[in-house]
Amino acid sequence: MLKNKEPFVDDSFPPAPKSLYYNPAETKDNHVVQWLRPHQIVMEGDSKLKWAIFRTPLPSDISQGVLGNCWLLSALAVLAEREDLVKKVMVMKEFCHQGAYQVRLCKDGKWTTVLVDDLLPCDKRGHLVYSQAKRKQLWVPLIEKAVAKIHGCYEALVSGRAIEGLATLTGAPCESVPLQPSSLPSEEELDRDLIWAQLLSSRVAGFLMGASCGGGNMKVDEDEYQRKGLRPRHAYSVLDVRDLLGIRLLRLRNPWGHYSWKGDWSDDSPIWTPQLREMLMPHGASDGVFWISFEDVLKYFDCIDICKVRNGWNEVRLRGTLPPLASLDHLSCVLLTVLEPTEAEFTLFQEGQRNSEKSQRSQLDLCVVVFRARSQASPEVGRLVEHSKRQVRGFVGCHKMLERDLYVLVCLAFNHWHTGMDNPANYPEYVLAIHSSKRLLVEQISPPAYVLADAIISLTLAKGQRHEVSLVCDFYLIDGHAQRKGGGPEVLKGREGMTAYYLTKGWAGLVVMVENRHENKWIHVKCDCQESYNVVSTRGELRTVDSVPPLHRQVIIVLTQLEGSGGFSIAHRLTHRLANSGGLHDWGPPSTSHCPPIDRQVEGLHSPRLIT
């Protein structure tokens, strides 16, 4: 690969402005003026040391440069609590005089080995401009360069969430536990006891955890955080979780400086008893490491990211497409055969957007759903077993103990329907990662007909709100919370033989599904969502009229949050009547049963399905 032992130069990510910025000609950033090899770089205070990849990597080694990529460096700091995990990322662990290094990363759920050179961006004085590690270690800037390369340039690393960094660096299932009510849909309450139980069990399991301080959509009083010794918009490593005589405490490390928490349970706090101090700090205080109460974590931190690294587990990764329609030509689902009881994690990834500028990015809503198969001979969707939340995020996931049985996994996304995406070559791809404690048989199969309709119906029957509706009822959703117009009760007395189901909780939108149990009558349903905001409809319109046949269920409409960072609201009005025959009569065009028509693109989701 390297001729005459000349230093390696990576032509695919050259030492040039295009590797730094999206649009080099338009940038006003002038920090980087040269690319230097390690022996040319000036490091204050460590001049006598030789360069090395590692020197017992520590969280406190990491320094952030001018790039706003705290999400990645926070994840690296959490990872550095486990030296073995840091060393897994660097395939080449010894200094290479030719300057060629391999870095193993998991991008959008896919493992990839990235080749980089050791030419690093520097200023005119020869100092590193971006990240660096103390004691002349190269693991931090080389990993940063590899992540920049897979996303196109260094500028692509600006802004993100630490959980993305943890997933990229470990490939393990990752979960973000929100700590602020404002980060939850308004119909969900913050269950402090459940969060505490999850933190305790994660600590026992040996998972990596990082606590995000004052991030997300929290309103931060910078002066108050400074008085308390906290650094907002940074991640702290969670080292320990303890429940002692009803006192809930977490031990955190601040890798970004020597100052520590100054509130209750800090090193000099008068709350400490001699017995507790002996139990929890037998060797005295450590720089940047402190104890803090769970109550104060809930006050000053916005989430805790959990990275479920496990030894001895099995993993499989499957690729597929998320077509903007219900055609079986491009859909797939996964058949899972469980031969003995197993713990399993399912993570659904979409393609990353960092190769585009922020203004041009558009993420899909994602949801992965696990069903029992109807029978051993049939891959058709049966009873719901588990599902992730549906979120406009880079990845979503869920966890379940599975018994010996046959399961069907369905991957869902809807906010790109009816967006003019006609070329199958442009359909977005997904990666489904399955981690399990025991071996599984996994097969990607062509789905049965109407798999989307059956999946949404099964999910809505299990998790939706059931309304025995009257002739007319109005529902409003604000940021995902259903409210009946006028504030009356949600369950209304209505006509026998008909039930409307609404799925909103953890759904980033709304599903309306109607069940007609009459043996010889049709039900006409008008659904008007025209006053909704920042949502799109799988029907292509926000007003629909349908004739639901006897003994059938129909998914009337699926509304989806269009853009993840903004709020959304759904105004929904349902009107219905009985009819003695098919067709919409005076509610629609002649000889039609659905308006807009249920054509080939949507019939796999919206066709009426026989009640079985």
Secondary structure as UniProt FT lines:
FT   HELIX           3..5
FT   TURN            11..12
FT   HELIX           17..19
FT   TURN            24..26
FT   STRAND          34..36
FT   HELIX           38..40
FT   TURN            44..45
FT   TURN            47..48
FT   HELIX           59..61
FT   STRAND          62..63
FT   HELIX           70..79
FT   TURN            80..81
FT   HELIX           83..89
FT   TURN            97..98
FT   STRAND          100..107
FT   TURN            108..109
FT   STRAND          110..117
FT   STRAND          120..122
FT   TURN            124..125
FT   STRAND          132..133
FT   TURN            134..136
FT   HELIX           139..151
FT   HELIX           154..157
FT   HELIX           162..170
FT   STRAND          174..178
FT   HELIX           181..183
FT   TURN            186..187
FT   HELIX           192..205
FT   STRAND          208..213
FT   TURN            216..217
FT   HELIX           222..227
FT   TURN            228..229
FT   TURN            232..233
FT   STRAND          234..244
FT   TURN            245..246
FT   STRAND          247..253
FT   TURN            255..256
FT   TURN            264..265
FT   TURN            267..268
FT   TURN            270..271
FT   HELIX           274..280
FT   TURN            282..283
FT   TURN            287..288
FT   STRAND          289..293
FT   HELIX           294..300
FT   STRAND          301..307
FT   STRAND          314..321
FT   TURN            328..330
FT   STRAND          333..338
FT   STRAND          342..350
FT   TURN            354..355
FT   HELIX           358..360
FT   STRAND          365..375
FT   TURN            376..377
FT   STRAND          378..387
FT   STRAND          391..392
FT   STRAND          395..402
FT   STRAND          405..412
FT   TURN            415..418
FT   HELIX           424..426
FT   STRAND          429..436
FT   STRAND          441..445
FT   TURN            449..450
FT   HELIX           451..463
FT   STRAND          465..467
FT   STRAND          472..478
FT   TURN            479..480
FT   STRAND          481..484
FT   TURN            485..486
FT   TURN            496..497
FT   STRAND          498..503
FT   TURN            505..506
FT   STRAND          509..516
FT   STRAND          522..528
FT   TURN            530..531
FT   STRAND          535..537
FT   TURN            538..539
FT   STRAND          543..548
FT   TURN            550..551
FT   STRAND          552..561
FT   TURN            564..565
FT   STRAND          569..579
FT   HELIX           585..587
FT   TURN            590..591
FT   STRAND          594..595
FT   TURN            600..602
FT   HELIX           603..606
FT   STRAND          609..610
//
